[in-house]
Amino acid sequence: MPMKRHLYPPEWRAIALAVKQAADWTCRECGRVCRRAGEPYVDWILRVDNWEALEHPRRFVLTVAHLDHDPSNNVSSNLRALCSVCHLRHDAGHHALSASHTRAVKRAAGTLPLEQASHAGGGHVPGQMAQVTTAEAAR
């Protein structure tokens, strides 16, 4: 899920870098050694001695997660260095709740796209995106 940068403080890059450095560029959940900022790709591959990284380099990106999902809460006890896989896993429940809320708001406003409405119990023509009313979405 893309980062909503406007929710983060101006000094977020420095905060995140400090958390990653404190973790020695290692995921605090699974122990995966990740690529350092600016580290040449070849040097990183040799340093970690993990050839899986050649096939799946995005799994080795270190990120910083807000444990409470609040980007304005940047106290160190709320931040954790996680690889991209573990970060997505950490955020999965939060993302599901957010998506559910968004669909409910759109459904109440009568603006749920047809494709999403079909997932809520209606039918549709594949690839067709049209606006439907709340009554249509409920079918």
C-alpha positions as CSV (number, residue, x, y, z in Angstrom):
1,M,0.0,0.0,0.0
2,P,1.4,3.4,-1.0
3,M,2.6,5.7,1.8
4,K,0.5,8.8,2.4
5,R,3.5,11.1,2.9
6,H,1.3,14.1,4.0
7,L,0.5,12.1,7.2
8,Y,4.2,11.9,8.2
9,P,6.3,14.6,9.9
10,P,8.8,16.5,7.7
11,E,11.7,14.7,9.5
12,W,10.3,11.2,8.7
13,R,13.3,10.2,6.5
14,A,15.8,10.9,9.3
15,I,13.6,9.1,11.9
16,A,13.2,6.1,9.7
17,L,17.0,6.0,8.9
18,A,17.8,6.1,12.6
19,V,15.4,3.1,13.3
20,K,16.9,1.1,10.4
21,Q,20.5,1.8,11.5
22,A,19.7,0.9,15.1
23,A,18.4,-2.5,13.7
24,D,21.6,-2.9,11.7
25,W,19.4,-3.1,8.6
26,T,17.9,-6.4,9.8
27,C,14.2,-7.1,10.0
28,R,13.2,-7.3,13.7
29,E,10.4,-9.8,12.9
30,C,12.1,-12.5,10.7
31,G,15.8,-11.6,10.9
32,R,16.2,-11.0,7.2
33,V,19.3,-8.9,6.4
34,C,18.2,-6.0,4.1
35,R,20.0,-3.7,1.7
36,R,21.4,-0.5,3.3
37,A,20.6,2.9,1.8
38,G,22.9,3.6,-1.1
39,E,24.6,0.2,-0.9
40,P,25.5,-1.1,-4.3
41,Y,23.4,-4.1,-5.2
42,V,26.4,-6.4,-5.9
43,D,28.0,-5.5,-2.5
44,W,24.8,-6.3,-0.7
45,I,24.4,-9.7,-2.4
46,L,28.0,-10.6,-1.4
47,R,27.5,-9.3,2.1
48,V,24.3,-11.2,2.9
49,D,25.5,-14.3,0.9
50,N,21.8,-15.1,0.1
51,W,21.2,-15.8,-3.6
52,E,17.4,-15.8,-3.1
53,A,17.9,-12.0,-3.1
54,L,18.7,-12.2,-6.8
55,E,15.3,-13.6,-7.6
56,H,13.3,-11.5,-5.1
57,P,15.1,-8.3,-4.3
58,R,12.0,-6.4,-3.1
59,R,11.7,-8.9,-0.2
60,F,14.9,-7.4,1.2
61,V,13.9,-3.8,1.6
62,L,13.8,-2.6,5.2
63,T,10.9,-0.3,6.2
64,V,9.8,1.2,9.4
65,A,6.3,0.3,10.8
66,H,4.2,2.2,13.2
67,L,3.1,-0.5,15.6
68,D,-0.2,1.4,16.3
69,H,-0.6,2.4,12.6
70,D,-0.6,6.1,13.6
71,P,2.1,7.9,11.4
72,S,2.0,10.9,13.8
73,N,3.2,8.7,16.8
74,N,6.9,8.5,16.2
75,V,8.1,7.6,19.7
76,S,10.8,4.9,19.4
77,S,8.7,2.3,21.2
78,N,6.1,2.6,18.5
79,L,8.5,2.1,15.6
80,R,9.9,-1.2,14.4
81,A,12.3,-2.0,11.5
82,L,10.5,-4.6,9.3
83,C,11.3,-6.0,5.9
84,S,8.7,-5.3,3.3
85,V,7.1,-8.7,3.6
86,C,6.8,-8.5,7.4
87,H,5.5,-4.9,7.2
88,L,2.7,-5.9,4.8
89,R,1.9,-8.8,7.1
90,H,1.8,-6.4,10.1
91,D,-0.5,-4.0,8.3
92,A,-2.8,-6.6,6.7
93,G,-5.5,-6.4,9.3
94,H,-5.4,-2.6,9.4
95,H,-5.6,-2.4,5.6
96,A,-8.6,-4.8,5.5
97,L,-10.5,-2.6,8.1
98,S,-9.7,0.6,6.2
99,A,-10.9,-1.0,2.9
100,S,-14.0,-2.3,4.5
101,H,-14.8,1.2,5.9
102,T,-14.2,2.8,2.5
103,R,-16.6,0.4,0.8
104,A,-19.2,1.0,3.5
105,V,-19.0,4.8,3.1
106,K,-19.2,4.5,-0.7
107,R,-22.1,2.0,-0.4
108,A,-24.0,4.4,1.9
109,A,-23.3,7.3,-0.6
110,G,-24.5,5.1,-3.5
111,T,-21.1,5.5,-5.3
112,L,-19.6,2.0,-5.0
113,P,-18.1,1.0,-8.4
114,L,-19.8,-1.9,-10.0
115,E,-16.7,-4.1,-9.8
116,Q,-16.5,-3.6,-6.1
117,A,-20.2,-4.0,-5.6
118,S,-20.0,-7.4,-7.2
119,H,-17.6,-8.5,-4.4
120,A,-20.3,-7.3,-2.0
121,G,-22.8,-9.8,-3.4
122,G,-23.9,-8.4,-6.8
123,G,-22.9,-9.5,-10.3
124,H,-21.1,-7.7,-13.0
125,V,-19.6,-7.9,-16.5
126,P,-15.8,-8.5,-16.1
127,G,-13.8,-5.3,-16.6
128,Q,-16.8,-3.1,-16.6
129,M,-16.6,-0.2,-14.1
130,A,-19.8,1.8,-13.7
131,Q,-21.4,3.6,-10.8
132,V,-24.3,1.9,-9.2
133,T,-26.8,2.9,-6.6
134,T,-26.9,1.5,-3.1
135,A,-29.9,-0.7,-4.0
136,E,-28.0,-2.1,-7.0
137,A,-24.9,-2.8,-4.9
138,A,-27.0,-4.7,-2.4
139,R,-28.2,-7.2,-5.0
